[in-house]
Amino acid sequence: MNAMVALLERKLDGLTLPLALVLPDGHRIGVRDAAITMRLKHMASLVHIAAGEVGKVAQDYVEDRLDFDGTVRDLMVIASQLIATDPTHDDSSTLNWWREIRLNARSRARHQVHADAQQIQFHYDVSDRFYALWLDPMRLYSCAYYRDDGMTLIDAQQAKLDHICRKLMLRSGERFLDIGAGWGGLLMWAAEHYGVRGHGITLSRNQHAHVNHLIDSRGLRGRVTMALLDYRDLPEDEPYEKIASIGMFEHVGLANLPTYLAIVRKVLRPGGLFLNHGITHDEEGWNKSVASEFINRYVFPDGELDCVSNIQLGMERAGFEIHDVEGLRPHYALTLRHWVRRLEANRDAALREVDEPTYRVWRLYMAACALDFEAGTTGIYQILASAPNRGEWPVPLSRSDLYTGRVGEKK
């Protein structure tokens, strides 16, 4: 015990923010005015902290074996400094080929149609009221677009919707498909502000019911439709002029990405535009790590990320021509900070919708993601591409139209 305490004291001395530990018997390790004070209910948590097993420390917090005083942002900074070397990550070339085969097989096996539906429902069908407590009123569960860091979450989410619609050059009467349409924010915006005939698909029963209620309450029946449908079941007989996929392809599975992109290409008319907005990783493949294990266990089973260059290569192999690639990494860090603050401010209401472990998972998950975006280990990109049409160029020569008014609007 004395040796472990000595080890912990050395670890604590090396942190940029002061951390204190209160053991189950009341004994305190660390300074009195620490940025973070962890209150341990089980001695096993002390072993996990001493060993730098941050994934197990996170599990201890979720399952109420420890709690902490201080901000969740400071907690994440400290956790990143405590983390031990990950023994599951080996860069030796002799293992790379086996890891790639193993990950591809696991990805393909876990992303069948029935499995994807179950995973989407696990994530999104927690409680609509729970999401409404910390998302904006349109329940946009994706990166907002900040013209400056003083924008409100609501304004930044509306700016994101309009930015997407301008990139896609939406025009009245066009057939527009939103793959993974969520709670319908983009569908409603595109129909009401740009006059498109919109169709959305989702695997979440809650989202499907919510959007169909919105369609009726806003008088959009006949102009907007929402289906409970897997992307693999999209009909190919009536292609779309414009397609968006916002925060969806991360859930496809890397092994299924070629199939996904090939289907999008088939349902897009020649000359049509496709905007893919999604999260990326700073290294190839979705290897086992503290972050991936926590996300797959508690938040989104079998979510998988890849680097942006591989996503673009996959789009080109599927027959797309890429026009724009815009990185939004700082925008997602800002968005997540807003979400965490709103969730914490509504803690009592959140606990009427979900249990304490679920609340803790989401608080920890979003704070950790914000830190990843700030550190650059996770990114997010909007990639605008088209289905080639005899060499035609479907976007303006200059992209000034994105910032000087809506497409088709008289200046």
Secondary structure, 3 states (H helix, E strand, C coil): CHHHHHHHHHHHHCCCCCEEEECCCCCEECCCCCCEEEEECCHHHHHHHHHCCHHHHHHHHHCCCEEEECCHHHHHHHHHHHCCCCCCCCCCHHHHHHHHHHHHHHHHHHCCHHHHHHHHHHHHCCCHHHHHHHCCCCCCCCCCCCCCCCCCHHHHHHHHHHHHHHHCCCCCCCEEEEECCCCCHHHHHHHHHHCCEEEEEECCHHHHHHHHHHHHHCCCECCEEEEECCHHHCCCCCCEEEEEEECCHHHCCHHHHHHHHHHHHHCEEEEEEEEEEEEEECCCCCCCCHHHHHHHHHHCCCCCCCCHHHHHHHHHHCCCEEEEEEECHHHHHHHHHHHHHHHHHCHHHHHCCCCHHHHHHHHHHHHHHHHHHHHCCEEEEEEEEECCCCCCCCCCCCHHHHCCCCCCCCC
